[in-house]
Every structure is written in C-alpha cells, then in structure tokens.
Amino acid sequence: MADPSPSIEVPPAKRRVLIQVFGPGLITGAADDDPSGIATYSQVGAQFGYGLAWTLVLAYPLMAAIQEISARIGRVTGRGIAGNLRQHYPAWVSGGIVGLLLCANLINIGADLGAMGDSLKLLVGGPALPYVVAFGALSASLQIFVRYARYVSLLKWLCVSLFSYVICAFLVHVRWTEVGWALVWPSVSVHGDYLMAIVAVFGTTISPYLFFWQAGMEVEDEKASPAARPLTAAPEQAPAELTRIRIDTYVGMALSNLIALAIVITTAATLHARGTTDVQTSSQAAQALAAFAGPFAFVIFTAGIVGTGMLTLPVLAGSAAYALGEIASWRVGLRRPLSRARAFYGTIVVGMTLGVAFNFAGLNPIRALYWSAVLNGIAAVPVMAMMMRLASRRAVMADFTLPRWLAIVGWIATLVMALAVVALGISWM
C-alpha cells in the first residue's frame, strides 16, 4: 500500500502543541549524544579536524529512516521490537539479539556513569565514585517513582542541555569556510585510522538500543492515550500518527547530528588546531578544552556531559528492560506502577547497579566504550535486517508496510552498518 503520510504537514484538526508532537523521536535523537558519543565525536574532531564532518551529514538520512521504521513497527503493531521478534522469529534468534543488546547496554551504562562522575568531579571537586552512585540511584528512582507523563516531559526538557555544545562552537574561533568545504568536498583517505573513525561515527549514531527505545515509547504513548489503538486495529488514526512520527523522528535525528557536528567543530577548532589529537574520554576533552577555549567553554562542555548522561541513562536501561521483558512476556512499561511491573523495573535497577559496580571494579572507560561499540555494531546488522523484513510484511504491518523510498533507504542503512562491521573485522586482522 502507498504510504498514507506522504506529506509532513499535520492536518489542522489533528494539530498538537509542539511539546506533544515531539516525543519518542526527539528523546531518542537527543539520547544518541550520550557521554560515550561525546567522547567519540571529540576524538574525531581532535584527530582529524573538520575532515570527518561529512560523515554526520551522510549518516542523517540513514539514521532518520531506520528510526522512523522502528517507530512505525511499534505504533502499527502495538508491540516493541523484541515483542515482534519473539512472535515472528525462533527463540534462539530473538534471545541472542536481546542478549547482545543487554551486554552492550550494561557496558554503556557503566561507561556513561563513569564519565558523568568524572565530569562532576571536574566541576565541583571531590571523589568521582559517590557521584556515580548518586547518578545511578537518581536515574533509577525517577524511572520507577515519577509518573510516566511527567517523566517524559522531564526528558524532553533535558534535551535542552544538548545546546550547550552549540554554544561551545560559537565560543571558540572556527574557520567556517573550512567547515563548509569539509562538508561538501571532503578529503577522503583509505588510511586505517580514518576508516576506523568512520566506523566509530556510524556505530555511535546508529545503535540498537535506540531502535528498541523508540518503538517501546511509541507503544507506551499509544497505551497511555484512551483513544489510541495500534494502527492495525484503528487504521483511521494512521495519517495523523504516521505524520507525527515522521516530524518527531526527523527533527530528533537532526538535533542529534547537529549536536554531534558542533562537538566535532569545537574540538577541531581548539584541540586539533593546537596539536592535541588524542582524546579518548569526554572528560579528557573537557579538560583539554579548558586550556584552549577558557573556563566558560569548559564549564558548558562539562555540564553538558552530565545533562546528556541523565537523558541517556533511562534510554539505555529502559531499552534493555523493554527488550528483556517482551522476550520473557512480562508486563512492561514505564506507565505501569511498580506493583504491576516488578520484573521490568527490577531490570532497570539491576542495570543501573551493575553499571555502578563496573566503576567500583576499576572499569577501563576506553575498553568499555570500545567493546560497547563492537557489540552495538554486531547486534545492529541482524536487528536492522529483521526490522526491515518485519516492516515489509503485510502479516505484521497489515496495510502499513513500508513505502518504497523508505524501504530503499532502510536497506541502504543496513548495508552501511554491515560494511562497517566488516571493516572492523578487517582492522582486527
């Protein structure tokens, strides 16, 4: 069937205020720029200057398409990614993919908590580990005890913290002409470090936990509204809902890549321009930035790490809980009270606890980020391939299978991720 939402214009009768239109897609896009991602983009800017800025332009349509597909699956079927995998694929396949997701998410939670603790230590002093505990406890408590609608509103406002990196880009001296040329006429290399940086950028921008979270949030929002139902059961809701998904997702992913580009530009204009080319954590980037861009830029950059971490932790823990809960047929959802979803919330608590424990066990943040990226890259390819198959089957999506253009872009994104994993394997050899 043709795409029932060819235009992104919202029908007048269905218009909503901005804060209502922007939801799962906005939060997902913002959560993509977590402390681990900040470290990746900082390293890319420090090592290559503006030379890899073009990767973020190329990644945008691919990540936007795959996230729209994720959201469509959730809103059309009324089930998340894991629930659909469990229903349509053998248990060993769905269980294996969810297992990879859980491992990657737990390592990422630990690395992000460590980066947040280090950043707060830089700002206010004191030991980092108590801050790690406090951030983990605060994030888990908000997810468990704050009413769903209020918590989602809080996550939306946390997205504002990302603009600290846009501010940083305008606080430092940037050769904007060079940035423009790097975007439209890049100097491409086949050197190993250059290729690995490309893999890192794509692995950071297109991650499985984002697929599971956005689909899960679409299911949550549908169940939270008394009038809403899965589109397979209420096709008359499709035009407004699919239009909303497209606006929400494409704006959210644009925000994600804009922030990533601002980080690359800031570190390229300061660290790379002054010969500092090896930055492996977000807190290292902040410290180095202080020497070249002044204390104000340092404070904004460092505070942004804490803000983005508080936005990303629930996405990492929540996507793991949704995936495991759907595979195990638990009651899942942040809208449910604790008494009716103990296993779901227990997964969130365990995830945060293990993330905190990794830091007490002397987790090496560099190795943690590396293995998280590896597991995310490995898991992304089969997840994306299965999502594409799910979203193209009438038995799953009824009359809402993917329009041709979206299917083409989705398969291109899957191919790009597969090539990235192959490149990673070749680099090991």
Secondary structure, DSSP 8 states (H G I E B T S, - for coil): ---S--S----GGG---HHHHSSHHHHHHHHTS-HHHHHHHHHHHHHHTTTTTHHHHHHHHHHHHHHHHHHHHHHHHSS-HHHHHHHHS-HHHHHHHHHHHHHHHHHHHHHHHHHHHHHHHHHH-S-HHHHHHHHHHHHHHHHHHS-HHHHHHHHHHHGGGGHHHHHHHHHS---HHHHHHHHHS------HHHHHHHHHHHHHHS-HHHHHHHHHHHHHHHHHSTT---TTT-GGGHHHHHHHHHHHHHHHHHHHHHHHHHHHHHHHHHTGGGT-----SHHHHHHHHHHHH-HHHHHHHHHHHHHHHHHHHHHHHHHHHHHHHHHTT----TTS-GGG-HHHHHHHHHHHHHHHHHHHTT--HHHHHHHHHHHHHHHHHHHHHHHHHHHT-HHHHTT----HHHHHHHHHHHHHHHHHHHHHHHHH-
